[in-house]
Amino acid sequence: ATRVRLTRREVSPPLRKVEAAQSEFAAIAAALERKVMKMSDEVEAAQGSMLALHDVTAKQFDALSRAVTELKAEKRRAEAALADVNARAAAVTTTTTTTTTPSV
């Protein structure tokens, strides 16, 4: 078996490099964490905007749907009223024609 003895002088420079790299990585990790938090806030804000737009669109669709339904009902009432007027006009025309006798 081979034994190796390391002295402090031999080990110190690599340890300092590792410590420097570790602090550099910690700084990078902290910066990434801040970016992730910022992006998370931005995503949350975007989701809120999208939800608000969805709600507005749903309300607009509901209003348009009700308006179309009301217009269809009004059209049916107008057509029924027109049919009633036409029927009365036809009845008046028929009554007038049958009650009038030609003079000779």
Residue frames as a rotation matrix with the C-alpha (Angstrom) as fourth column:
ALA 1
0.581 0.814 0.000 0.00
0.814 -0.581 0.000 0.00
0.000 0.000 -1.000 0.00
THR 2
-0.461 -0.700 0.545 1.25
0.690 -0.669 -0.277 3.42
0.559 0.248 0.791 -0.89
ARG 3
0.282 0.496 -0.821 0.76
0.879 -0.477 0.014 6.23
-0.385 -0.725 -0.570 1.57
VAL 4
-0.207 -0.279 0.938 0.56
0.637 -0.766 -0.088 9.83
0.743 0.579 0.336 0.51
ARG 5
-0.065 0.133 -0.989 0.95
0.894 -0.433 -0.117 12.66
-0.443 -0.892 -0.091 2.91
LEU 6
0.156 0.201 0.967 -0.43
0.683 -0.730 0.042 16.05
0.714 0.653 -0.251 1.96
THR 7
-0.661 -0.399 -0.635 0.68
0.733 -0.526 -0.432 19.20
-0.161 -0.751 0.640 3.63
ARG 8
0.230 0.759 -0.609 -1.36
0.568 -0.613 -0.549 22.29
-0.790 -0.220 -0.572 4.25
ARG 9
-0.304 -0.445 -0.842 0.68
-0.396 -0.745 0.537 24.18
-0.866 0.497 0.051 1.69
GLU 10
-0.995 -0.083 0.062 -0.27
0.013 0.489 0.872 21.63
-0.103 0.868 -0.486 -1.00
VAL 11
-0.430 0.902 0.029 -3.96
0.902 0.431 -0.020 21.50
-0.031 0.018 -0.999 -0.09
SER 12
-0.258 0.346 -0.902 -4.63
0.400 -0.812 -0.426 25.22
-0.880 -0.470 0.071 0.53
PRO 13
-0.799 -0.043 -0.600 -4.59
-0.435 -0.649 0.625 26.51
-0.416 0.760 0.500 -3.11
PRO 14
-0.808 0.566 -0.163 -7.11
0.192 0.515 0.835 23.92
0.557 0.644 -0.525 -4.39
LEU 15
-0.315 0.712 -0.627 -9.31
0.937 0.130 -0.323 24.56
-0.149 -0.690 -0.709 -1.35
ARG 16
-0.485 0.097 -0.869 -9.26
0.070 -0.986 -0.150 28.30
-0.872 -0.133 0.471 -2.01
LYS 17
-0.934 0.147 -0.325 -10.23
-0.345 -0.135 0.929 27.67
0.092 0.980 0.177 -5.63
VAL 18
-0.582 0.752 -0.311 -13.12
0.649 0.659 0.380 25.48
0.491 0.019 -0.871 -4.50
GLU 19
-0.262 0.468 -0.844 -14.25
0.772 -0.423 -0.475 28.10
-0.579 -0.776 -0.251 -1.98
ALA 20
-0.714 -0.040 -0.699 -14.05
-0.269 -0.906 0.327 30.86
-0.647 0.422 0.636 -4.62
ALA 21
-0.882 0.406 -0.238 -16.02
-0.105 0.324 0.940 28.75
0.459 0.855 -0.243 -7.09
GLN 22
-0.453 0.731 -0.510 -18.57
0.879 0.463 -0.117 27.93
0.151 -0.501 -0.852 -4.39
SER 23
-0.333 0.326 -0.885 -19.14
0.381 -0.812 -0.442 31.61
-0.863 -0.484 0.146 -3.57
GLU 24
-0.850 0.013 -0.527 -19.37
-0.460 -0.506 0.730 32.40
-0.257 0.863 0.436 -7.30
PHE 25
-0.758 0.600 -0.258 -21.94
0.293 0.665 0.686 29.63
0.583 0.444 -0.680 -7.77
ALA 26
-0.369 0.627 -0.686 -23.87
0.865 -0.037 -0.500 30.92
-0.339 -0.778 -0.529 -4.74
ALA 27
-0.554 0.124 -0.824 -24.00
-0.154 -0.987 -0.045 34.39
-0.818 0.102 0.565 -6.31
ILE 28
-0.888 0.224 -0.402 -25.17
-0.391 0.094 0.916 32.90
0.243 0.970 0.005 -9.61
ALA 29
-0.624 0.680 -0.385 -27.79
0.692 0.710 0.132 30.80
0.363 -0.184 -0.913 -7.81
ALA 30
-0.379 0.471 -0.797 -29.06
0.556 -0.572 -0.602 33.90
-0.740 -0.672 -0.045 -5.96
ALA 31
-0.708 0.084 -0.701 -29.30
-0.503 -0.757 0.417 35.83
-0.496 0.648 0.578 -9.25
LEU 32
-0.847 0.411 -0.339 -31.18
-0.037 0.590 0.807 32.94
0.531 0.695 -0.484 -10.85
GLU 33
-0.512 0.672 -0.535 -33.54
0.853 0.326 -0.408 32.77
-0.099 -0.665 -0.740 -7.88
ARG 34
-0.460 0.321 -0.828 -34.30
0.030 -0.926 -0.375 36.49
-0.887 -0.197 0.417 -8.28
LYS 35
-0.822 0.133 -0.554 -34.95
-0.570 -0.196 0.798 35.98
-0.003 0.972 0.237 -12.00
VAL 36
-0.762 0.556 -0.332 -37.26
0.442 0.822 0.360 33.06
0.473 0.128 -0.872 -11.29
MET 37
-0.411 0.617 -0.671 -39.20
0.719 -0.233 -0.655 35.11
-0.560 -0.752 -0.347 -8.74
LYS 38
-0.576 0.157 -0.803 -39.50
-0.385 -0.918 0.097 38.03
-0.721 0.365 0.589 -11.19
MET 39
-0.856 0.240 -0.458 -40.68
-0.372 0.329 0.868 35.72
0.359 0.913 -0.192 -13.96
SER 40
-0.671 0.634 -0.384 -43.13
0.731 0.653 -0.198 34.10
0.125 -0.413 -0.902 -11.59
ASP 41
-0.375 0.515 -0.771 -44.59
0.286 -0.727 -0.624 37.52
-0.882 -0.455 0.126 -10.80
GLU 42
-0.675 0.076 -0.734 -44.78
-0.650 -0.533 0.542 38.34
-0.351 0.843 0.409 -14.52
VAL 43
-0.867 0.379 -0.323 -46.53
0.112 0.780 0.615 35.05
0.485 0.497 -0.719 -15.27
GLU 44
-0.509 0.696 -0.507 -48.99
0.793 0.150 -0.590 35.68
-0.335 -0.702 -0.628 -12.45
ALA 45
-0.415 0.325 -0.850 -49.72
-0.195 -0.944 -0.266 39.17
-0.889 0.055 0.455 -13.82
ALA 46
-0.809 0.083 -0.582 -50.19
-0.581 0.038 0.813 37.77
0.090 0.996 0.017 -17.33
GLN 47
-0.780 0.557 -0.285 -52.54
0.543 0.829 0.134 35.10
0.311 -0.050 -0.949 -16.03
GLY 48
-0.402 0.633 -0.662 -54.55
0.512 -0.444 -0.735 37.78
-0.759 -0.635 -0.146 -14.25
SER 49
-0.539 0.155 -0.828 -54.81
-0.598 -0.762 0.247 39.80
-0.593 0.628 0.503 -17.46
MET 50
-0.885 0.188 -0.426 -55.85
-0.241 0.599 0.764 36.73
0.399 0.779 -0.484 -19.43
LEU 51
-0.644 0.679 -0.352 -58.50
0.761 0.517 -0.392 35.87
-0.084 -0.520 -0.850 -16.84
ALA 52
-0.359 0.496 -0.791 -59.84
0.062 -0.832 -0.551 39.42
-0.931 -0.247 0.268 -16.95
LEU 53
-0.675 0.072 -0.734 -60.00
-0.718 -0.293 0.631 39.30
-0.170 0.953 0.249 -20.76
HIS 54
-0.884 0.370 -0.287 -61.76
0.254 0.893 0.371 35.94
0.394 0.255 -0.883 -20.59
ASP 55
-0.482 0.728 -0.487 -64.34
0.675 -0.046 -0.736 37.37
-0.559 -0.684 -0.469 -18.17
VAL 56
-0.393 0.306 -0.867 -64.95
-0.422 -0.898 -0.125 40.39
-0.817 0.316 0.482 -20.41
THR 57
-0.826 0.048 -0.562 -65.32
-0.524 0.302 0.796 38.15
0.208 0.952 -0.224 -23.47
ALA 58
-0.789 0.563 -0.245 -67.77
0.601 0.791 -0.115 35.92
0.129 -0.238 -0.963 -21.61
LYS 59
-0.327 0.678 -0.658 -69.86
0.355 -0.557 -0.751 38.94
-0.876 -0.479 -0.059 -20.60
GLN 60
-0.521 0.095 -0.848 -69.83
-0.699 -0.618 0.360 40.27
-0.490 0.780 0.388 -24.17
PHE 61
-0.917 0.185 -0.352 -70.89
-0.095 0.757 0.647 36.87
0.386 0.627 -0.677 -25.51
ASP 62
-0.610 0.720 -0.331 -73.70
0.735 0.357 -0.576 36.69
-0.297 -0.595 -0.747 -22.94
ALA 63
-0.292 0.488 -0.823 -74.93
-0.110 -0.872 -0.478 40.18
-0.950 -0.049 0.308 -23.87
LEU 64
-0.664 -0.002 -0.748 -74.82
-0.741 -0.137 0.658 39.39
-0.104 0.991 0.089 -27.60
SER 65
-0.921 0.330 -0.206 -76.59
0.284 0.933 0.221 36.08
0.265 0.145 -0.953 -27.05
ARG 66
-0.397 0.806 -0.440 -79.39
0.611 -0.126 -0.781 37.78
-0.685 -0.579 -0.443 -25.12
ALA 67
-0.354 0.231 -0.906 -79.66
-0.496 -0.868 -0.027 40.50
-0.793 0.440 0.422 -27.79
VAL 68
-0.857 0.019 -0.516 -79.96
-0.463 0.411 0.785 37.92
0.227 0.911 -0.343 -30.58
THR 69
-0.767 0.608 -0.207 -82.59
0.642 0.731 -0.232 36.00
0.010 -0.311 -0.950 -28.59
GLU 70
-0.265 0.672 -0.691 -84.58
0.276 -0.634 -0.722 39.20
-0.924 -0.382 -0.017 -28.02
LEU 71
-0.542 0.020 -0.840 -84.32
-0.707 -0.551 0.443 40.14
-0.454 0.835 0.312 -31.71
LYS 72
-0.938 0.211 -0.275 -85.58
0.001 0.795 0.607 36.70
0.346 0.569 -0.746 -32.76
ALA 73
-0.516 0.787 -0.337 -88.51
0.773 0.258 -0.579 36.97
-0.369 -0.560 -0.742 -30.35
GLU 74
-0.255 0.387 -0.886 -89.33
-0.161 -0.921 -0.355 40.48
-0.953 0.053 0.297 -31.60
LYS 75
-0.800 -0.071 -0.596 -89.16
-0.598 0.012 0.801 39.23
-0.050 0.997 -0.052 -35.20
ARG 76
-0.836 0.530 -0.144 -91.60
0.505 0.845 0.175 36.41
0.214 0.074 -0.974 -34.37
ARG 77
-0.271 0.758 -0.593 -93.99
0.582 -0.362 -0.728 38.92
-0.767 -0.543 -0.343 -32.72
ALA 78
-0.408 0.070 -0.911 -93.72
-0.529 -0.831 0.173 41.28
-0.744 0.553 0.376 -35.72
GLU 79
-0.931 0.059 -0.361 -94.38
-0.283 0.511 0.811 38.42
0.232 0.857 -0.459 -38.16
ALA 80
-0.625 0.750 -0.218 -97.38
0.775 0.562 -0.289 37.31
-0.094 -0.349 -0.932 -36.10
ALA 81
-0.198 0.542 -0.817 -98.71
0.180 -0.799 -0.574 40.87
-0.964 -0.261 0.060 -36.01
LEU 82
-0.654 -0.097 -0.750 -98.24
-0.665 -0.398 0.632 41.20
-0.360 0.912 0.196 -39.78
ALA 83
-0.925 0.345 -0.160 -100.04
0.221 0.830 0.513 37.91
0.310 0.439 -0.844 -40.36
ASP 84
-0.381 0.812 -0.443 -102.89
0.760 0.002 -0.650 39.15
-0.527 -0.584 -0.618 -38.14
VAL 85
-0.270 0.238 -0.933 -103.10
-0.306 -0.940 -0.151 42.45
-0.913 0.245 0.327 -40.05
ASN 86
-0.856 -0.076 -0.512 -103.07
-0.517 0.179 0.837 40.60
0.028 0.981 -0.193 -43.38
ALA 87
-0.784 0.610 -0.116 -105.81
0.612 0.791 0.025 38.26
0.107 -0.052 -0.993 -42.15
ARG 88
-0.184 0.734 -0.654 -107.96
0.495 -0.505 -0.707 41.20
-0.849 -0.454 -0.270 -41.00
ALA 89
-0.471 -0.036 -0.881 -107.36
-0.589 -0.731 0.345 43.03
-0.657 0.681 0.323 -44.27
ALA 90
-0.958 0.133 -0.252 -108.38
-0.111 0.642 0.759 39.94
0.263 0.755 -0.600 -46.20
ALA 91
-0.536 0.805 -0.253 -111.49
0.812 0.411 -0.415 39.60
-0.230 -0.428 -0.874 -44.02
VAL 92
-0.169 0.456 -0.874 -112.43
0.040 -0.883 -0.469 43.25
-0.985 -0.114 0.131 -44.56
THR 93
-0.721 -0.148 -0.677 -111.89
-0.638 -0.242 0.731 42.94
-0.272 0.959 0.080 -48.31
THR 94
-0.901 0.415 -0.124 -114.03
0.333 0.847 0.415 39.81
0.277 0.333 -0.901 -48.42
THR 95
-0.319 0.813 -0.486 -116.79
0.754 -0.093 -0.650 41.43
-0.574 -0.574 -0.583 -46.35
THR 96
-0.300 0.159 -0.941 -116.78
-0.307 -0.950 -0.062 44.58
-0.903 0.270 0.334 -48.46
THR 97
-0.883 -0.081 -0.462 -116.94
-0.469 0.190 0.863 42.64
0.018 0.978 -0.206 -51.71
THR 98
-0.779 0.607 -0.157 -119.82
0.576 0.792 0.205 40.41
0.249 0.069 -0.966 -50.62
THR 99
-0.231 0.739 -0.632 -121.94
0.693 -0.332 -0.641 43.20
-0.683 -0.586 -0.436 -49.10
THR 100
-0.453 0.034 -0.891 -121.68
-0.445 -0.875 0.192 45.53
-0.773 0.484 0.411 -52.06
THR 101
0.082 0.528 0.845 -124.19
0.652 0.614 -0.446 44.84
-0.754 0.587 -0.294 -54.76
PRO 102
-0.882 -0.436 0.181 -123.69
0.409 -0.515 0.753 46.24
-0.235 0.738 0.632 -58.19
SER 103
-0.126 0.858 -0.498 -126.30
-0.060 -0.508 -0.859 48.79
-0.990 -0.078 0.115 -59.25
VAL 104
-0.544 0.007 0.839 -128.01
0.753 0.444 0.485 48.24
-0.368 0.896 -0.247 -62.52
